[in-house]
């Protein structure tokens, strides 16, 4: 008796666990072939933009940067060389930054008897140091001029 002929591959349908990802997230794409009893079928995964989405041979998709890309499954049936494709578009969104609370907020100055605070809280020693440095530089310049 002749062996049962292998059913010929007619189509492949791609589905994604999630069609919206944030940068760094992963999802899985699956390929369902029709007929389901088609033998000797290989699925090849590709992405339309490797900078946005990466896909491995198992259908694991990783979001790399903001944008959209299409993940395509190409189903190839052995000796018959039947080839069918389907794809799904996945959008990658900006990763939302969670605001981190400031553990040491600056104290708000208390109001006091009508006194007005002006300027910033730069240490008077900083000004003294800057003035001394400027005076030293001027002294060196004058000494050099007298010798010159």
C-alpha positions as a LaTeX table, in Angstrom:
\begin{tabular}{lrrr}
\hline
Residue & $x$ (\AA) & $y$ (\AA) & $z$ (\AA) \\
\hline
Unk1 & 0.00 & 0.00 & 0.00 \\
Unk2 & 1.08 & 3.56 & $-0.79$ \\
Unk3 & 1.87 & 5.86 & 2.16 \\
Unk4 & $-0.74$ & 8.53 & 2.95 \\
Unk5 & 0.09 & 11.70 & 1.01 \\
Unk6 & 1.17 & 14.53 & 3.27 \\
Unk7 & $-1.48$ & 17.29 & 3.31 \\
Unk8 & $-0.23$ & 20.35 & 1.47 \\
Unk9 & 0.36 & 23.49 & 3.51 \\
Unk10 & $-2.30$ & 26.09 & 2.71 \\
Unk11 & $-1.73$ & 28.96 & 5.14 \\
Unk12 & $-0.10$ & 30.20 & 8.31 \\
Unk13 & $-1.65$ & 32.58 & 10.84 \\
Unk14 & 0.49 & 34.69 & 13.16 \\
Unk15 & $-0.69$ & 35.90 & 16.55 \\
Unk16 & 1.13 & 37.95 & 19.18 \\
Unk17 & 0.57 & 37.79 & 22.94 \\
Unk18 & 0.85 & 41.59 & 22.92 \\
Unk19 & 0.86 & 44.09 & 20.04 \\
Unk20 & 2.04 & 47.00 & 22.22 \\
Unk21 & 5.30 & 46.80 & 24.12 \\
Unk22 & 7.48 & 49.19 & 26.06 \\
Unk23 & 11.23 & 49.36 & 25.40 \\
Unk24 & 12.88 & 46.32 & 27.00 \\
Unk25 & 9.69 & 44.21 & 27.21 \\
Unk26 & 9.20 & 40.85 & 25.50 \\
Unk27 & 6.28 & 39.01 & 23.94 \\
Unk28 & 5.84 & 35.76 & 22.04 \\
Unk29 & 4.49 & 35.35 & 18.52 \\
Unk30 & 3.02 & 32.04 & 17.41 \\
Unk31 & 2.36 & 30.57 & 13.98 \\
Unk32 & $-0.57$ & 28.23 & 13.36 \\
Unk33 & $-0.48$ & 26.26 & 10.13 \\
Unk34 & $-3.44$ & 25.06 & 8.09 \\
Unk35 & $-4.01$ & 22.19 & 7.76 \\
Unk36 & $-2.80$ & 21.40 & 11.28 \\
Unk37 & $-1.66$ & 17.92 & 10.19 \\
Unk38 & 0.69 & 19.28 & 7.49 \\
Unk39 & 4.04 & 17.52 & 7.94 \\
Unk40 & 7.64 & 18.67 & 7.54 \\
Unk41 & 6.82 & 22.38 & 8.11 \\
Unk42 & 9.51 & 24.84 & 9.19 \\
Unk43 & 8.69 & 28.31 & 10.53 \\
Unk44 & 11.17 & 31.13 & 9.85 \\
Unk45 & 10.71 & 34.36 & 11.84 \\
Unk46 & 11.83 & 37.75 & 10.51 \\
Unk47 & 11.41 & 41.37 & 11.55 \\
Unk48 & 10.95 & 44.37 & 9.27 \\
Unk49 & 13.20 & 46.51 & 11.50 \\
Unk50 & 15.90 & 44.89 & 13.62 \\
Unk51 & 16.56 & 48.17 & 15.43 \\
Unk52 & 12.96 & 48.26 & 16.79 \\
Unk53 & 12.14 & 44.56 & 17.37 \\
Unk54 & 14.33 & 41.48 & 17.65 \\
Unk55 & 12.79 & 38.03 & 17.07 \\
Unk56 & 14.45 & 34.68 & 17.70 \\
Unk57 & 13.82 & 31.30 & 16.07 \\
Unk58 & 11.33 & 30.38 & 18.83 \\
Unk59 & 9.19 & 33.49 & 18.22 \\
Unk60 & 10.35 & 35.46 & 21.26 \\
Unk61 & 10.15 & 39.17 & 20.42 \\
Unk62 & 12.16 & 41.82 & 22.30 \\
Unk63 & 11.38 & 45.56 & 22.05 \\
Unk64 & 14.61 & 47.51 & 21.46 \\
Unk65 & 13.49 & 51.08 & 20.73 \\
Unk66 & 10.38 & 53.19 & 20.11 \\
Unk67 & 8.71 & 52.56 & 16.74 \\
Unk68 & 6.72 & 49.97 & 14.81 \\
Unk69 & 7.89 & 46.82 & 13.10 \\
Unk70 & 6.29 & 43.83 & 11.44 \\
Unk71 & 7.09 & 40.30 & 12.55 \\
Unk72 & 6.62 & 37.79 & 9.73 \\
Unk73 & 6.37 & 34.01 & 9.88 \\
Unk74 & 7.29 & 32.14 & 6.73 \\
Unk75 & 6.11 & 28.53 & 6.81 \\
Unk76 & 7.96 & 26.23 & 4.40 \\
Unk77 & 6.87 & 22.66 & 3.73 \\
Unk78 & 9.70 & 20.23 & 3.04 \\
Unk79 & 9.98 & 18.58 & $-0.36$ \\
Unk80 & 6.90 & 20.33 & $-1.75$ \\
Unk81 & 8.63 & 23.71 & $-1.27$ \\
Unk82 & 5.27 & 25.24 & $-0.41$ \\
Unk83 & 5.83 & 28.63 & 1.20 \\
Unk84 & 3.19 & 30.76 & 2.94 \\
Unk85 & 3.55 & 33.86 & 5.12 \\
Unk86 & 1.61 & 35.95 & 7.60 \\
Unk87 & 2.65 & 38.82 & 9.80 \\
Unk88 & 1.69 & 40.99 & 12.74 \\
Unk89 & 2.62 & 44.61 & 13.45 \\
Unk90 & 3.91 & 45.41 & 16.93 \\
Unk91 & 4.27 & 48.92 & 18.30 \\
Unk92 & 6.98 & 49.84 & 20.80 \\
Unk93 & 6.22 & 52.74 & 23.12 \\
Unk94 & 8.46 & 54.89 & 25.29 \\
Unk95 & 9.22 & 53.35 & 28.65 \\
Unk96 & 7.37 & 55.45 & 31.18 \\
Unk97 & 9.75 & 56.72 & 33.81 \\
Unk98 & 8.48 & 56.34 & 37.34 \\
Unk99 & 9.22 & 59.54 & 39.23 \\
Unk100 & 11.53 & 58.79 & 42.12 \\
Unk101 & 10.72 & 60.72 & 45.26 \\
Unk102 & 13.47 & 63.03 & 46.50 \\
Unk103 & 14.62 & 61.41 & 49.75 \\
Unk104 & 16.20 & 64.63 & 51.03 \\
Unk105 & 14.13 & 67.62 & 49.91 \\
Unk106 & 15.55 & 71.09 & 50.49 \\
Unk107 & 13.98 & 72.69 & 53.55 \\
Unk108 & 11.72 & 75.64 & 52.81 \\
Unk109 & 13.03 & 78.77 & 54.56 \\
Unk110 & 10.76 & 79.89 & 57.37 \\
Unk111 & 9.32 & 83.38 & 57.19 \\
Unk112 & 10.89 & 85.54 & 59.88 \\
Unk113 & 10.03 & 89.03 & 61.11 \\
Unk114 & 9.89 & 90.53 & 57.63 \\
Unk115 & 13.57 & 89.83 & 56.87 \\
Unk116 & 14.18 & 89.43 & 53.15 \\
Unk117 & 16.65 & 86.84 & 51.93 \\
Unk118 & 18.33 & 87.71 & 48.65 \\
Unk119 & 20.72 & 85.78 & 46.46 \\
Unk120 & 21.56 & 82.18 & 46.92 \\
Unk121 & 23.16 & 80.26 & 49.74 \\
Unk122 & 26.75 & 80.47 & 48.46 \\
Unk123 & 29.24 & 80.39 & 51.28 \\
Unk124 & 30.95 & 83.74 & 52.02 \\
Unk125 & 34.21 & 81.74 & 52.16 \\
Unk126 & 33.82 & 81.00 & 48.46 \\
Unk127 & 33.75 & 84.71 & 47.70 \\
Unk128 & 36.74 & 85.32 & 49.99 \\
Unk129 & 38.69 & 82.56 & 48.23 \\
Unk130 & 37.84 & 83.95 & 44.80 \\
Unk131 & 38.90 & 87.46 & 45.85 \\
Unk132 & 42.21 & 86.18 & 47.26 \\
Unk133 & 42.89 & 84.22 & 44.05 \\
Unk134 & 42.16 & 87.28 & 41.90 \\
Unk135 & 44.46 & 89.44 & 44.07 \\
Unk136 & 47.27 & 86.86 & 43.79 \\
Unk137 & 46.91 & 86.71 & 39.99 \\
Unk138 & 47.00 & 90.51 & 39.74 \\
Unk139 & 50.09 & 90.64 & 41.95 \\
Unk140 & 51.87 & 88.11 & 39.72 \\
Unk141 & 50.97 & 90.06 & 36.57 \\
Unk142 & 52.26 & 93.33 & 38.08 \\
Unk143 & 55.51 & 91.70 & 39.26 \\
Unk144 & 56.06 & 90.22 & 35.78 \\
Unk145 & 55.49 & 93.64 & 34.15 \\
Unk146 & 58.02 & 95.33 & 36.49 \\
Unk147 & 60.69 & 92.73 & 35.66 \\
Unk148 & 59.89 & 92.75 & 31.94 \\
\hline
\end{tabular}
